[in-house]
């Protein structure tokens, strides 16, 4: 079939996925600069790519987790406990980095912005309650709404019950898992075209003018996320594995962060992460659970966003922030970030909860939320890239550490 293609396309198709994605990014940027109208017209490619990933992710997670648990041999170790520990430590340290950066590089906001709609949660208890209640959602509704906490719960329950079933039943479940994984691989091969459409449309629609007014705030947020990705997370991995973390860090950034940046959806990036874990030859029993769970609760980027915008609002209003309150903000941001999936609007609508620590009114807090939506083109993309790549990084770290202990 490749012999029928034009000669100039053959080397392109023989490249790896990452070089192809890089070419798609460059082509999207050039198209948006040269022909903005044409760039808008290719947005369908991006929409189809995100829709395909989003559609396949719930059923993939459900089948993969159920199959992995049903086939799990008694006494065979998994490394979920280590992954969860890394998730908690990583999110808390990300909040600390954000608070320190906000003190060193204080930001001021222009709090005269359009109102935004939304009902932010009133307390941490409410967030965690919504998260727990989402576990017992109807399984069909969970699959339709991509509620991964409920999907995980039902898949684990089904897998445990099927461990007592016959070999034929478990073989069918395994074959179904392989079939869905095959569909995912086909979708991922289309990533260069999808990202080309996303880049072209985003630049043509938003440009950079809207971001310049809040350049300092955006620089602090993105700078914190880069610091966490390139310094804090590697230190955590080194402390846990006693290995050079950077080969693994850069592999995760290339294989996960690039697609997550442009899809802006941790859920949509689950198939990409599962595929990356398979290529890294990690323990399937571990990553089948840790990756979808991480897409729900491992939110270092959200903790950074909440902390930075909260302290920027306090600084703008001239509210002094002492050390105990700053430490409390770190804890609140980290816990709230874990419940982001249970809040419509994500991390930005958790800002009023954090600003309430400083007695800031809801009206002012929602203005800060509106500023967050203005910069969300970059903020949300970077946040998702950090969150999603960290899921794979910490899963791999836990698996490698367990291998070294054997």
N, C-alpha and C positions, 0 to 999 in steps of 0.2 A: 504493500500500500504506500509506503514511504517513497518508492521509486516514482510514483505518479505525481508527487508534490513538486512545486517549483524548486529549482536548485537552491535558491537563497533561503528557503524555509527549512531545508533539511538540517543544517547545523543548529538552527534554533530549537527544533524539536528534540535534538540529541543532547541539549544542555540539561543540567539539573534543574529542579523546581525553583530553587532560590535565585539562580541567575535569570530564569525566565520571569520571575516576579519582579526582580530589579529592572529588567527591561520594560515590563508593564508599567512600573512606577514612572520611569523616565518618559516613556511614551505618553502617559497620561498628563504629566506636567507640561510637556511640549504642546500637546493638543490644546490644553486649557489656555496656554499663553497665545498660541497662534490663531486658534479658531474656537472661541468660547461657545458659540452656538453649536458647533459640531461636538464639542465636549459634553454639552448637556444631552445631546442625542444618544450618546453611548452609555448614559447612566443605567439603561436597562440591563447591561451586562453585569454591573455591580449589584443591582437589585436582585437579579436572578441568582447570582452567586450566594449572597447572604440568605436569600429565601431557601435555597437548596440546603445550605448548611444548617439553618435553623430548623428546617423540616425534618432532616434526617437525624439530628442530634438526640431528641428525646427517645425515639425508638431504638437508636444505637445504644444509648446508655442502658435502657431497660433490658434489652436482649443480652448485651455484653455482661452486665453485672449478674443477671440471673444465671447465665450460662457459666460464668466463672465460679460462682458460689456452688452451683449444682455439681460441677466437676471437681470441686476442691476436695483433696484427700485429707482425711482426718490426721491432725498432727503436722500438716505442712504449714510452715510459718508464713504470715503476712506482716507487712511493715506499716500498717495504717497508724499505729500509735506514734511512731516516729514522725510520720508525715504531719499528723495533727499538731504535734509539738512544734514542728518547724513553722507551720501556718500561724500559730498563735504568737510565737516569738517574732516572726517576720513582720506581722501586722503591727504589733506593739512598738517595735523598733522603728518602723516606718513613721508612726505617729510622733515618736521622739525626734526623729530627724526633721520632720516638718515643723515642730514647735521650735527647735533650736534655730532653724533657718529663718523662721518668722521673726525671731528676736534679733538675729544678725542683720537680716535684710527686711526691715518692716515695710509693709505695703499700705498705701492709702487708697480708698475706694471713693468714687464719685457716686454717692448714694441718691442720685436723682435719676432713676431708671424706671422703665415701665413695670407695672405690676405683673406678677406671674400667678397662675392658678395652681392650686395644689393644697393638700392637707398634710402637713408634716406631722409625724408622730409626736406624742406629748412626752414620752419617757422611754428610757432604755427597756423597761419592763414591757411596754407595749410592743416595741420592736421584736423582742425575744418571744413574746407571746404569739405574735403573728407568725414568726418563724416556726415555732413548735406546732401551731395549729395547721400550718401548711403540710405537715407530715401526713396527716390523716385525710388529705383530700382524696376524692374519688379518683381511682387510677386513670380512667378514661379522660376525665377533666385535667388531671395532671399532665398527661401526654399532650393534650390539645393546647394547654397553656404553657408548656415547657417548664413546669414546676419541678425542678430537679431534686429538691429535698423529698417530695412525695414519690417521685419516680424511683429514687434510690431506696426509699423505705419499702415500696412494693416489690421492687426487683430483689432486694435482699430477702424479704419474706418468701417470695416465690422460689428463689434459689435454694433456701434452707429446706423448704418442703420437698423440693424435687431431688434433694440429695438421697432420698430413700427410694427414688423411682428406678425403673429398669434402665439398663444400658441403652436400649433403643430410644427411650424418651430423651435421655441426656445427649445422645448422638444427634437427634433431630434439632435440639436446642443449640448445640454447638454448630451444626451446619447452618442454621438460621443466623447465628452470630457471624459466621464467616461470610454469608451472603450479604448481610447489611454492611459489614466492614468493606466488602468489595465495592458496594455502591458509594461508600464514603471516599474510597480511593479515587474513584472516577471523578467525583465532585472536586476533590482537592487538586486533581490534575488541571482543572479549569481555573484554578486560583489566579494565574497570570492575567487572563482575560477579565475576570471579575474585579481584580484590584486595579487594572487599567481603567475600567469604567468608573470605579469609586473615586480614584484620584482625579480623573478628568472632571467629573461632575462636581466634586467637593470644591476644587479650586475655581471652577467656573462660576459656581453659585456664591461662595463665601469670600473668596479672595483673602487678602490679608489686612485690608483696611479696617475691618471691624475689630481686629485683634490689637491694633497698635495702641489704642487708648488704654488698654489694660495690659500693656507689654510687661511692666514690672511684676505684676501679680502672676501673670502666666509664666514668666521666667523663673520665679521662685517655685511655683508648683512643678514645672517640668524639670527644673534643676534638682529638686528633691527626689523626684522619681528616677532620674538618671543616677543620682548618688546612691539610692537604694539598690538599683539594678546592678551597678558597677562596683559598689564598695560594700554596702551593708549586707546584701544577700551573699556575695562571695565570702565575706567574713563568717557569716552564719554557717555556710556550707563547709568552709575549712574547719571551723571549730567542731563540727559534727562528724566529718569524714576524715580529717587530717590528710586530705588530698589537695593538690592544686585545683582550685575551683573554676578557674577561668576558661579552660577548654569546654567544660560543661555549660558555664554561663553563656558563652558566645554561641554554642550550639542551640541552646534554648531560645536565645534572642533571635537568631536567624530562623529557626524552625517554627517558632510560635509567635514572637512579638510582632513580626512584620505583618502577618495576616491579621492578628488581633488589632493592630493599630488602625487598619483600614476597615475592618468589619465593625469595630466598636461594640463588640458583643462577646462576652465571655462564653455564653451559651453556644453561639455560632462557632466559636473556636474550639469547642470540645472535640469534635472529630479530628481537627488538625492536631491537637495535643495527644489524643489517643494514638494517632498514626505516628507521631514523633516518639512516643514512649515505646511503641513496637519497634521502631528503627533503632532505638537505643538499647533494645533487648532487656527491658526492665521486666520485673515480675508482673505478669498479667493480673494475678489476683489482687495485687496492690493498686496498680494504676487504673484498673476498671472501676474502682471505687473512689480513689483519691482525686482523680481528675474531675469528674462531675461534682464531687463534694467541694473541691477547691474553687470551681467556678461559682459556687454558691456562697462560701464563707471566707475564702482566702482573698482579702481585699485590702492589701497594703496601699494601693493607689487611692482607694476611697478614703482611707484614714488620713492620707496626706492632704487630699482636697478639703476634707472637713476641717482639719486643723489649720491649714494656711488661710482659708477664707474666713474662718471664725476669728483668728487673731488679727487679720487685716481689718475686719469690721471693728474689733475692739480698739485697735490702734487709731483708726479713723475717728472714732468717737472720743478718743483721749482717755479710755478706761485703762488704768494700770493693771498689769497682770503679774501677780507674785508667783514664786516657784511652786508652792503647793497647788495653786489653781492650775498652773501649766501642766503639772504632773497629772492632776485629775483629768484635764482635757485630753491628755494622751490616752488614758484608760477609756474615757468615754468615746473618743474617736475610734479606738481599736474595737471596742465592743459594738458600737453602732455600725462600723464598717462590716462586721461579720453578719449583720442583719440587713444589709443593703438589698438583698434579693426580695425581702418581704416588704419593701417600700417602693411604691410607684414613683418614678422619677429618680431613683437611685441615690447616689451619695449627696447630690446637691440638696435634696429635700430633707436631709438629715442635719443640715447646717443650723436651722432654727433651734434644734434640740441642743446643739453644742453652744450656740450663742446665749442660750438661757442661763448658762453657768455664770455669765457676766451681767445678768440682768438686762440684756438687750431686748427690746420689744420685738414682737413677731413681725410688725410692719417693716421695721428696719432690716430684720433678718431676711425677710422675703425679698427685699431689694438686693441684698447680697447674693441671694439665690439667683436672681435675674442676671446679675453680672456673671455668675457661674455659667448660665446658659449661653451668654454672649461668647465666652471663651471656650465653650464645650467642644467646638470643632477640634481643637488641639488637646484641651485638658482631658476630655473623655477618651480620645483615641490613645493618648499616652497612658492614662490610667488603666485602660483595658489591656494594653500591651504589657505593662508591668504585672498586673494581676495574673494574666493568662500564662505568661512565660514563667512566672514564679511557681505556678502549679506543677509544671513539669520539672523545674529545677529542684524543688524540695522533694518531689516524689523520687527523682533519680538519686538525690543525696541520701534519702532514707534507705533505698535499695542497696546502694553502694556500701553504706556503713554496715548494713546487715551482712552483706557478703564478706566484708573484711573481718567481721567478728566470728565467722564460721571457721 
